[in-house]
């Protein structure tokens, strides 16, 4: 009852989580349906198909989808909890145990997943039929293969998404459930400078793991570009997880460098924006990581595709084909959907929760126009930091892939297309922050500082 009451009181806080879980249900249903189509197909139909087959395609897409979904759900759930921080802290002060707090969060995740399961099943089933039709048209599935009418893929999708959501809830609820009840009431107004040894160790482990995956990609033989590509893509994802874990100090250092020209161009707003970003490194990292995820995964996919095409031209062999390119584009579209949801949800949540900070600045003399100038400078710096980190990950992953398929660490970079990725990151970042900021600076400043509005 308490979990559902919180959801009814703050529905906007759960929009990002609902969209992330919806995408997860739809994608797992899609690839689970393809898996079921291959299992129920006659042996003759399987033998007639060219390429890796439905099982390999569904497995490769599915594992990437689950990993990215976990990343996005943890992020979205974390912000949903931050919106409820005071209520959860108050529950802790009136004798709610850490176990009860975690159970409440799990209840919210389960309720949200059940709410979006139906639409996710419908979209996933329809997408599976369209995807199978495309594969049949490209000769990668026999004409007689059909998506079965069994509900098993849908139930498996719901079970997988619930497992992802419940695991994410244990990660996201860890801090609020473990700190002392009295400290919980003040924890939301401060930011800890240290991330703790477990976070540092996990980040270092992810960094090493990502490097090992890239080494595995680079050592694949030239006639196995698919294996090299999957290893490089997984490596880029693991490196982005390392960026998320080790993000605050890295973001603070990069912000100090990029803040110099911003302070020169806009002395007042630029100085305040730079001070805000460096002073709240964890908040900055939360905003930067989704942008880096979008740029890193998109850039890796595009550069690997371009590198494969160059390798095919150099060797006059079928290292790549139109079907390979189409599959990578489909995988890219899926990843971009998850990354875009994470980016928009994070930026909106990070900016919206600063209402009291903006109100205090207004009370000491700042105008709404000055606050929007400061937010513009912050948005530009956030986008630039995310693009730089994402580009670094994409460069490392695509270089490893290039070594495997061409023997050179210099991949073929489609500059014009990559610029569109940068533009897309800016379009998602800057308008999202400014639109939320416009809403956040409205209302009586004294009332907001005093906690009269939420």
Residue pairs with C-beta under 8 A, 6 or more apart in sequence:
2 91
2 104
3 104
3 105
3 107
3 108
3 111
4 107
4 111
6 84
6 87
6 104
6 108
7 14
7 108
7 111
7 112
10 83
10 84
13 79
13 80
13 83
13 84
13 349
14 80
14 108
14 112
15 345
16 76
16 79
16 80
16 341
16 342
16 344
16 345
16 346
16 348
16 349
17 73
17 76
17 77
17 80
17 109
17 112
18 112
18 115
18 116
19 76
19 341
19 345
20 69
20 72
20 73
20 75
20 76
20 338
20 341
20 342
20 345
21 73
21 109
21 112
21 113
21 116
21 120
21 161
21 165
22 116
22 119
22 120
22 123
23 69
23 72
23 120
23 337
23 338
23 341
24 65
24 66
24 69
24 72
24 73
24 120
24 157
24 160
24 161
24 164
25 113
25 116
25 117
25 120
25 121
25 124
25 157
25 158
25 161
26 120
26 121
26 123
26 124
26 127
27 61
27 62
27 65
27 69
27 124
27 334
28 62
28 65
28 66
28 69
28 124
28 156
28 157
28 160
28 161
29 120
29 121
29 123
29 124
29 125
29 128
29 153
29 154
29 157
30 124
30 125
30 127
30 128
30 131
31 57
31 58
31 59
31 61
31 62
31 65
31 128
32 58
32 62
32 124
32 152
32 153
32 154
32 156
32 157
33 124
33 125
33 128
33 129
33 147
33 148
33 153
34 54
34 57
34 58
34 128
34 131
34 132
34 147
35 54
35 55
35 58
35 59
35 62
35 153
36 147
36 148
36 150
36 152
36 153
37 54
37 128
37 132
37 141
37 145
37 146
37 147
37 148
38 46
38 53
38 54
38 55
38 58
38 145
40 146
40 148
41 54
41 142
41 144
41 145
41 146
42 144
44 142
45 142
45 144
45 145
46 53
46 142
48 142
49 139
49 140
49 141
49 142
49 145
50 139
50 140
51 139
51 140
51 323
52 60
52 140
52 226
53 140
54 132
54 135
54 140
54 141
54 145
57 135
57 140
57 327
60 230
61 330
61 331
61 334
64 233
64 234
64 237
64 331
64 334
64 335
65 334
65 338
66 160
66 164
67 234
67 237
68 237
68 297
68 335
68 338
68 339
69 161
69 164
69 338
70 164
70 167
70 168
71 237
71 240
71 241
71 244
71 293
71 338
71 342
72 338
72 339
72 341
72 342
73 164
73 165
73 168
74 168
74 171
74 172
75 286
75 289
75 290
75 342
75 345
75 346
76 341
76 342
76 345
77 105
77 109
77 165
77 168
77 169
77 172
78 172
78 286
79 286
79 345
79 346
79 349
79 350
80 108
81 88
81 105
81 172
81 173
81 176
82 188
82 349
82 353
83 349
83 353
85 176
85 184
85 187
85 188
86 185
86 188
88 101
88 104
88 176
88 184
89 176
89 181
89 184
89 185
89 187
89 188
90 185
91 100
91 101
91 104
92 98
92 101
92 176
92 181
92 184
93 181
93 182
93 184
93 185
98 177
98 178
99 177
101 173
101 176
101 177
102 169
102 170
102 173
102 177
105 169
105 172
105 173
105 177
106 166
106 169
108 169
109 162
109 165
109 166
109 168
109 169
110 162
110 165
110 166
112 165
113 158
113 161
113 162
113 165
117 154
117 158
117 161
120 157
120 161
121 154
121 157
121 158
124 153
124 154
124 157
125 147
125 154
128 147
128 153
129 147
131 330
132 141
132 145
132 146
132 147
134 326
135 141
136 142
136 143
136 145
138 322
138 323
138 326
139 323
140 323
175 187
176 184
176 187
179 187
191 280
191 281
191 282
191 283
192 282
193 281
195 245
195 248
195 282
199 245
200 245
200 246
202 245
203 242
203 245
203 246
204 242
204 246
206 238
206 239
206 241
206 242
206 245
207 239
207 242
207 246
209 238
209 242
210 235
210 236
210 238
210 239
210 241
210 242
211 235
211 239
212 235
213 231
213 232
213 234
213 235
213 238
214 231
214 232
214 235
214 239
214 396
214 397
214 400
215 400
216 231
216 235
217 228
217 229
217 231
217 232
217 235
217 397
217 400
217 401
217 403
217 404
218 228
218 400
218 401
218 403
218 404
219 404
220 227
220 228
220 231
220 404
221 404
222 311
222 315
222 319
222 404
222 405
222 406
222 407
223 319
224 404
225 308
225 311
225 319
225 320
225 324
225 401
225 404
225 405
226 324
228 400
228 401
228 404
228 405
229 304
229 308
229 328
229 401
231 400
232 300
232 304
232 397
232 398
232 400
232 401
232 404
233 297
233 300
233 301
233 304
233 331
233 397
235 396
235 397
235 400
236 296
236 297
236 300
236 393
236 394
236 396
236 397
237 297
239 296
239 393
239 396
239 397
240 289
240 292
240 293
240 296
240 297
240 390
240 393
243 250
243 289
243 292
243 389
243 393
244 285
244 289
247 281
247 282
247 285
247 286
247 288
247 289
248 281
248 282
248 284
248 285
249 281
250 285
250 389
251 277
251 281
251 284
251 285
251 288
251 385
252 277
252 278
252 281
252 284
254 385
254 388
254 389
255 274
255 277
255 278
255 281
255 284
255 381
255 385
256 274
256 278
258 381
258 384
258 385
259 270
259 273
259 274
259 277
259 278
259 381
262 270
262 273
262 274
262 377
262 380
262 381
263 270
263 271
263 274
264 270
266 273
266 373
266 377
268 370
268 373
269 370
269 373
269 374
269 376
269 377
270 377
272 374
272 377
273 374
273 375
273 377
273 378
273 381
274 377
274 381
276 374
276 378
277 284
277 378
277 381
277 382
278 284
283 350
284 382
284 385
286 346
286 350
287 346
287 347
287 350
287 382
287 386
288 382
288 385
288 386
288 389
289 346
289 386
289 389
290 339
290 342
290 343
290 345
290 346
290 347
290 386
291 343
291 382
291 383
291 385
291 386
291 387
291 389
291 390
291 425
291 428
291 429
292 385
292 386
292 387
292 389
292 390
292 393
293 339
293 342
293 343
293 390
294 336
294 339
294 340
294 342
294 343
294 386
294 390
294 421
294 424
294 425
294 428
295 386
295 387
295 389
295 390
295 391
295 394
295 421
295 422
295 425
296 389
296 390
296 391
296 393
296 394
296 397
297 332
297 335
297 336
297 339
297 390
297 394
298 332
298 335
298 336
298 339
298 394
298 421
298 424
299 390
299 391
299 393
299 394
299 395
299 398
299 418
299 421
300 393
300 394
300 397
300 398
301 328
301 329
301 331
301 332
301 335
302 332
302 414
302 417
302 418
302 421
303 394
303 398
303 401
303 411
303 412
303 413
303 414
303 418
304 328
304 397
304 398
304 401
304 411
305 320
305 324
305 325
305 328
305 329
306 411
306 412
306 413
306 414
306 417
307 398
307 401
307 402
307 405
307 406
307 411
307 412
308 319
308 320
308 324
308 325
308 405
309 320
309 325
309 412
310 406
310 412
311 319
311 320
311 405
311 406
312 318
312 319
312 320
314 406
319 405
340 428
343 425
343 428
343 429
343 432
344 428
344 432
347 382
347 428
347 429
347 432
347 433
347 436
348 432
348 436
351 375
351 432
351 433
351 436
351 437
351 440
352 436
352 439
352 440
354 440
355 440
355 441
355 443
355 448
355 453
356 448
356 449
356 451
358 371
358 437
358 440
358 441
358 448
359 441
359 443
359 445
359 446
359 447
359 448
359 449
360 445
360 449
361 371
362 368
362 371
362 441
362 445
363 445
363 446
363 449
368 441
371 437
371 441
372 434
372 437
372 438
372 441
375 433
375 434
375 437
376 430
376 434
378 433
379 429
379 430
379 433
379 434
380 430
382 429
382 433
383 425
383 426
383 429
383 430
386 425
386 429
387 422
387 425
390 425
398 411
398 413
399 409
399 410
399 411
401 411
402 408
402 409
402 410
402 411
402 412
403 409
443 453
444 452
444 453
447 453
